[in-house]
């Protein structure tokens, strides 16, 4: 019993240390992303080309796969050009919907003509006329990333819970999307954090299992 208690205390200590480390990095990462957004006028267009090319070259993502994007909020890199390009190339698309705090995201289908409405946290989401669906690949927004595929999010745990749930059922490809300036040496990690399979920025892209692709 003493050993079990000590293990639990160590786990709680490690979790607390990870939270504090993430909070410190998150504050700096927000400023870095904002600065990149201010100068990245054409970043969305350059990003779109890389996203389309990488998905087309990825064996784990079949042609016409159901891909989850996101609707950019504030200074997140804009993937809307990429969504339109993917739609034109025959991919099915969906966008995340926050159901409530502490739960995984759900996804509604999206097409260029989809009516968008206000969702949780001010994020635009497809209207309730669009059906729910389950994506095969996800484009994941972030505050920071590293070459090991670790991602720093906003602290709500939505994507970690979502990827954990999806990966429990079948393989899912998670691609982090951000500005090149958001790369850091090492992202603080917790035991429940879900890794990315790769990262695409406006300047470069790489898969965690391989050397950088470009």
C-alpha positions as CSV (number, residue, x, y, z in Angstrom):
1,X,0.0,0.0,0.0
2,X,2.8,2.6,0.8
3,X,4.2,1.9,-2.7
4,X,0.9,2.5,-4.3
5,X,0.4,5.7,-2.4
6,X,3.8,6.9,-3.4
7,X,3.2,6.1,-7.1
8,X,-0.1,8.0,-7.0
9,X,1.6,11.0,-5.4
10,X,4.4,10.9,-8.0
11,X,1.8,10.8,-10.8
12,X,-0.1,13.8,-9.4
13,X,3.2,15.6,-9.0
14,X,4.3,14.8,-12.6
15,X,0.8,16.0,-13.8
16,X,1.1,19.2,-11.9
17,X,4.6,19.9,-13.2
18,X,3.4,19.3,-16.8
19,X,0.5,21.7,-16.3
20,X,2.8,24.4,-15.0
21,X,5.3,23.9,-17.7
22,X,2.6,24.0,-20.4
23,X,1.2,27.2,-18.9
24,X,4.6,28.9,-19.1
25,X,5.2,27.8,-22.7
26,X,1.6,28.6,-23.7
27,X,2.0,32.3,-22.8
28,X,5.0,32.7,-24.9
29,X,3.6,30.6,-27.8
30,X,0.6,32.9,-28.0
31,X,2.8,35.9,-28.6
32,X,4.9,34.1,-31.2
33,X,1.8,32.9,-33.1
34,X,0.3,36.4,-33.1
35,X,3.5,37.9,-34.5
36,X,3.6,35.2,-37.2
37,X,0.0,35.9,-38.1
38,X,0.6,39.6,-38.5
39,X,3.3,39.1,-41.1
40,X,1.9,36.0,-42.7
41,X,-0.4,37.6,-45.3
42,X,-0.1,34.8,-47.8
43,X,0.5,32.0,-45.3
44,X,-2.9,30.4,-45.9
45,X,-2.4,30.0,-49.6
46,X,1.1,28.5,-49.2
47,X,-0.2,26.3,-46.5
48,X,-3.1,25.0,-48.7
49,X,-0.7,23.8,-51.4
50,X,1.4,21.9,-48.8
51,X,-1.7,20.3,-47.2
52,X,-3.1,19.1,-50.5
53,X,0.3,17.7,-51.6
54,X,0.9,15.9,-48.3
55,X,-2.5,14.3,-48.0
56,X,-2.2,13.1,-51.6
57,X,1.1,11.5,-50.9
58,X,0.1,9.9,-47.6
59,X,-0.7,6.2,-47.9
60,X,-2.7,6.3,-44.7
61,X,-5.1,8.8,-46.2
62,X,-7.1,7.4,-49.0
63,X,-8.4,9.5,-52.0
64,X,-11.8,11.0,-51.1
65,X,-11.2,10.4,-47.4
66,X,-13.2,12.3,-44.8
67,X,-10.9,15.0,-43.5
68,X,-11.6,17.2,-40.5
69,X,-10.4,20.8,-40.8
70,X,-11.2,23.7,-38.6
71,X,-12.6,27.2,-38.9
72,X,-9.8,29.6,-37.9
73,X,-10.3,31.7,-34.7
74,X,-8.3,34.9,-34.0
75,X,-4.7,34.4,-35.1
76,X,-4.8,30.7,-36.0
77,X,-3.4,30.0,-39.4
78,X,-6.2,30.1,-42.0
79,X,-7.0,26.7,-43.5
80,X,-10.1,27.8,-45.5
81,X,-8.2,27.9,-48.8
82,X,-7.0,24.4,-48.1
83,X,-10.6,23.3,-47.3
84,X,-11.8,24.6,-50.7
85,X,-8.9,23.0,-52.5
86,X,-9.5,19.6,-50.8
87,X,-13.2,19.8,-51.7
88,X,-12.3,20.5,-55.3
89,X,-10.1,17.4,-55.3
90,X,-12.8,15.1,-54.1
91,X,-12.1,14.9,-50.4
92,X,-15.1,14.9,-48.0
93,X,-14.8,17.4,-45.2
94,X,-16.1,18.1,-41.8
95,X,-15.5,20.6,-39.0
96,X,-15.3,20.2,-35.2
97,X,-18.1,21.0,-32.8
98,X,-17.7,21.5,-29.1
99,X,-20.5,19.6,-27.3
100,X,-19.5,20.5,-23.8
101,X,-16.4,20.9,-21.7
102,X,-14.7,17.7,-20.7
103,X,-16.0,15.7,-23.7
104,X,-14.5,14.8,-27.1
105,X,-15.3,16.9,-30.1
106,X,-17.9,15.8,-32.6
107,X,-17.8,16.6,-36.3
108,X,-20.4,17.9,-38.8
109,X,-20.0,17.7,-42.6
110,X,-18.9,20.8,-44.4
111,X,-19.1,21.9,-48.0
112,X,-18.4,25.3,-49.5
113,X,-22.1,26.1,-49.5
114,X,-22.6,25.1,-45.8
115,X,-24.3,27.6,-43.6
116,X,-22.1,28.5,-40.7
117,X,-23.4,29.5,-37.2
118,X,-21.8,30.6,-34.0
119,X,-20.6,27.8,-31.7
120,X,-18.9,27.5,-28.4
121,X,-16.0,29.9,-27.7
122,X,-17.0,32.0,-30.7
123,X,-15.9,29.4,-33.2
124,X,-18.0,29.2,-36.4
125,X,-19.5,25.7,-37.0
126,X,-21.7,24.0,-39.6
127,X,-25.4,24.4,-38.9
128,X,-27.5,21.6,-37.4
129,X,-28.8,20.7,-40.9
130,X,-25.4,19.1,-41.6
131,X,-25.0,15.5,-40.3
132,X,-22.5,14.3,-37.8
133,X,-19.7,12.1,-39.1
134,X,-16.4,10.5,-38.1
135,X,-13.2,11.7,-39.8
136,X,-10.3,9.6,-41.0
137,X,-7.8,12.4,-40.9
138,X,-7.6,15.6,-38.9
139,X,-6.0,19.0,-39.4
140,X,-5.3,20.1,-35.9
141,X,-4.7,23.7,-34.8
142,X,-2.0,24.4,-32.2
143,X,0.0,26.9,-30.2
144,X,3.3,25.1,-30.5
145,X,4.8,21.8,-31.9
146,X,8.1,19.9,-31.9
147,X,9.8,17.4,-34.1
148,X,8.6,14.5,-32.0
149,X,5.0,15.3,-32.9
150,X,4.1,16.8,-29.5
151,X,1.5,19.5,-29.7
152,X,0.7,22.3,-27.3
153,X,-3.0,23.3,-27.4
154,X,-5.1,25.7,-25.5
155,X,-5.5,23.7,-22.3
156,X,-9.0,22.3,-22.8
157,X,-7.9,18.8,-23.8
158,X,-10.5,18.6,-26.6
159,X,-8.2,17.2,-29.3
160,X,-6.4,14.9,-26.9
161,X,-9.8,13.3,-25.8
162,X,-11.0,13.2,-29.4
163,X,-7.9,11.6,-30.8
164,X,-7.8,9.1,-28.0
165,X,-11.4,8.1,-28.7
166,X,-10.9,7.8,-32.4
167,X,-7.7,5.9,-32.2
168,X,-9.3,3.4,-29.9
169,X,-11.5,2.4,-32.7
170,X,-9.3,2.6,-35.8
171,X,-6.2,4.3,-37.2
172,X,-6.6,8.0,-37.6
173,X,-4.0,10.4,-39.1
174,X,-3.5,13.7,-37.1
175,X,-1.7,16.5,-38.8
176,X,-0.8,19.6,-36.8
177,X,-1.2,22.8,-38.7
178,X,0.5,26.1,-37.8
179,X,3.1,28.7,-38.7
180,X,6.7,27.6,-39.1
181,X,7.6,30.0,-36.3
182,X,5.5,27.9,-33.8
183,X,8.1,25.1,-33.7
184,X,9.9,24.8,-30.4
185,X,12.6,22.4,-29.2
186,X,10.4,20.4,-26.9
187,X,6.7,20.7,-26.0
188,X,5.9,19.7,-22.3
189,X,3.9,16.5,-22.3
190,X,1.4,14.9,-20.0
191,X,0.4,11.2,-19.9
192,X,-2.9,11.7,-21.8
193,X,-1.5,13.9,-24.6
194,X,-2.0,12.5,-28.0
195,X,0.9,12.8,-30.5
196,X,0.6,14.1,-34.0
197,X,1.5,12.0,-37.0
198,X,3.0,15.0,-38.8
199,X,3.0,18.8,-39.1
200,X,2.4,21.1,-42.0
201,X,3.3,24.8,-42.0
202,X,3.5,27.4,-44.7
203,X,7.2,26.9,-45.0
204,X,7.8,23.1,-44.4
205,X,6.2,19.9,-43.5
206,X,7.4,16.6,-41.9
207,X,6.1,13.3,-40.7
208,X,7.2,12.2,-37.2
209,X,8.2,8.7,-38.5
210,X,10.4,10.2,-41.3
211,X,12.8,13.0,-42.1
212,X,11.2,16.3,-43.2
213,X,9.4,15.9,-46.5
214,X,10.2,19.3,-47.8
